[in-house]
């Protein structure tokens, strides 16, 4: 039997996929880990301090500044950040989610004559593919 699939059918199927993904374990774990991280004031402060120090080092490097001491501080902040259980769990959950989404993309792309994510991303964007 040769059925014609309409755009509406495809959009409906995409909606079903999105709804099914809401219950996927990697997404649930990511949401829980993100919530725990965001509720951990120490972890959030360490992260913000780390990002700020990174920016300061980048600016110093652009203007030829010596950032040896700052680099040591950054390394120490990074060590403390990854020693924080909530941050570490958040990063692990994020990586697991990305791996899961890449598998979903691969499965979709396997059925198509092109890489689904690379054509679905916004023009000029380096995300998603």
C-alpha positions as CSV (number, residue, x, y, z in Angstrom):
1,X,0.0,0.0,0.0
2,X,1.4,3.4,-1.0
3,X,0.4,6.1,1.4
4,X,1.1,9.8,0.9
5,X,2.5,11.4,4.0
6,X,1.5,15.1,4.3
7,X,3.4,17.9,6.0
8,X,0.8,17.8,8.7
9,X,1.5,14.1,9.2
10,X,5.2,14.8,9.5
11,X,4.7,17.7,11.9
12,X,2.4,15.5,14.0
13,X,5.0,12.8,14.1
14,X,7.7,15.3,15.1
15,X,5.4,16.5,17.9
16,X,5.0,12.9,19.1
17,X,8.8,12.5,19.0
18,X,9.2,15.6,21.1
19,X,6.6,14.5,23.6
20,X,8.2,11.0,23.9
21,X,11.6,12.6,24.4
22,X,10.3,14.5,27.4
23,X,10.1,11.2,29.3
24,X,13.5,10.0,28.2
25,X,15.8,9.1,31.1
26,X,18.7,11.3,29.9
27,X,16.5,14.4,29.8
28,X,15.0,13.6,33.2
29,X,18.4,13.2,34.7
30,X,19.7,16.4,33.1
31,X,16.7,18.4,34.4
32,X,17.3,17.0,38.0
33,X,21.0,17.6,37.8
34,X,20.5,21.2,36.5
35,X,18.0,21.9,39.3
36,X,20.4,20.6,41.9
37,X,23.3,22.7,40.5
38,X,21.1,25.8,40.3
39,X,20.0,25.3,43.9
40,X,23.6,24.9,45.1
41,X,24.8,28.5,45.8
42,X,28.4,27.4,46.3
43,X,28.5,25.6,42.9
44,X,26.9,28.6,41.1
45,X,29.3,31.0,42.7
46,X,32.3,28.8,41.8
47,X,31.0,28.6,38.2
48,X,30.5,32.3,38.0
49,X,33.9,33.0,39.5
50,X,35.5,30.5,37.0
51,X,33.8,32.2,34.0
52,X,34.8,35.6,35.2
53,X,38.4,34.5,35.6
54,X,38.4,33.0,32.2
55,X,37.3,36.3,30.7
56,X,39.9,38.2,32.6
57,X,42.6,35.9,31.3
58,X,41.3,36.2,27.7
59,X,41.3,40.0,27.9
60,X,44.8,40.0,29.5
61,X,46.1,37.7,26.7
62,X,44.6,40.0,24.0
63,X,46.6,42.9,25.4
64,X,49.8,40.9,26.1
65,X,49.4,40.8,29.8
66,X,51.1,38.2,31.9
67,X,48.4,35.9,33.1
68,X,50.6,33.3,35.0
69,X,49.1,34.0,38.4
70,X,45.6,34.3,37.0
71,X,46.0,31.0,35.2
72,X,47.0,29.4,38.5
73,X,43.9,30.9,40.1
74,X,41.8,29.6,37.2
75,X,43.2,26.1,37.5
76,X,42.4,26.1,41.2
77,X,38.9,27.3,40.6
78,X,38.4,24.6,38.0
79,X,39.6,22.0,40.5
80,X,37.2,23.2,43.1
81,X,34.4,23.4,40.6
82,X,34.7,19.8,39.4
83,X,35.1,18.7,43.0
84,X,31.6,20.0,43.6
85,X,29.3,17.0,43.4
86,X,26.3,19.0,42.0
87,X,28.4,20.7,39.2
88,X,30.1,17.4,38.3
89,X,26.7,15.6,38.1
90,X,25.3,18.4,36.0
91,X,28.2,18.2,33.5
92,X,27.9,14.4,33.3
93,X,24.1,14.6,32.8
94,X,24.6,17.3,30.2
95,X,27.1,15.1,28.3
96,X,24.8,12.1,28.6
97,X,21.9,14.1,27.2
98,X,24.1,15.4,24.3
99,X,25.1,11.8,23.5
100,X,21.5,10.7,23.5
101,X,20.4,13.6,21.3
102,X,23.2,12.7,18.8
103,X,22.0,9.1,18.7
104,X,18.4,10.4,18.0
105,X,19.8,12.6,15.3
106,X,21.8,9.8,13.8
107,X,18.7,7.6,13.7
108,X,16.7,10.3,11.9
109,X,19.5,11.0,9.5
110,X,19.9,7.3,8.8
111,X,16.5,7.4,7.2
112,X,17.2,10.5,5.2
113,X,19.6,11.2,2.3
114,X,21.2,14.0,4.4
115,X,22.4,14.9,7.9
116,X,19.2,16.1,9.5
117,X,20.8,18.3,12.2
118,X,23.2,20.1,9.9
119,X,20.2,21.2,7.7
120,X,17.9,21.9,10.6
121,X,20.3,24.4,12.4
122,X,19.9,28.1,11.8
123,X,22.0,29.5,8.9
124,X,25.4,30.6,10.0
125,X,25.2,28.7,13.2
126,X,27.8,26.2,14.4
127,X,25.4,24.4,16.7
128,X,23.6,21.1,16.2
129,X,25.8,19.4,13.7
